[in-house]
């Protein structure tokens, strides 16, 4: 699935936090990605479409290109993928775990 599951900070997994917190992200929102996890801070590696990407060690990056992003932290490993789209029309949901029965606001963006 494309949902970004966001565990509480301090859990034993590596997660990418999206700002603004909508998924899939859209390039024109000036999206900031923050890598979180109990692994080593300041030792984050970023990947875009499977290749090393961006400044080494930065816990936060500003996205300027569409693609699929992941981050890696020593100790907690690789995060689930985050998709940043540059399509004409994108339907967004909140970037958190969504449960059946939740009231959800959808964003239709174009």
Buried (B, 14 or more C-beta within 10 A) or exposed (E): EEBBEBBEEEEEBBBBBBBBBBBBBBBEBEBBBBBBBBBEEEBBBBBBEEEEBBEEEBBBBEBEEBBBBBBBBEEBEBBBBBBBBEEEEBEBBBBBEBEEEEEEEEEEBE
